[in-house]
């Protein structure tokens, strides 16, 4: 009997028996679930986090996809990733319908941002994340106590930001912000 014919007979016998079919389908299902789980648990990179944050603030579907993507970021050991996760979580509050959900997302995101800044308070990019959130949330939420300190820190430490893309985004945002004075904008332009 040829090798190919023998294999075909094994497969036919394997699939034709009900118990074999169940094992076969269970194995296929397990492989599929494992692959899906591995895909969804891939680590978010800093570059991806920056891009996601920039794209997700105003669009509900993009924000929800970003929130789900950041679900895999638990205790990453990286305060910057935690800060971006917090910002995306706060952004989710903007797209929720119920007040309870809005407050829940806001508080969860705020905690993440504050813990990230506490862990790495000399990171100008983290301070920028907090600055963008605090300058955009309603004053009634009383999450605005760090605006001036963060703005000063960002301007004073702008040169420490190595990534050209994030430097450009920060500069563009700061120059358009109503929370930055004309004098401060001149200083930023000179950087």
Secondary structure, 3 states (H helix, E strand, C coil): CCHHHHHHHHHHHHHHCHHHHHHHHHHHHHHHHHHHHHHHCCCCCHHHHHHHHHHHCCCHHHHHHHHHHHCCCCCCCCHHHHHHHHHHHHHHHHHCCCHHHHHHHHHHHHHHHHHHHHHCCCCHHHHHHHHHHHCCCCHHHCCCCCHHHHHHHHHHCHHHCCCHHHHHHHHHHHHHCCCCCHHHHHHHHHC
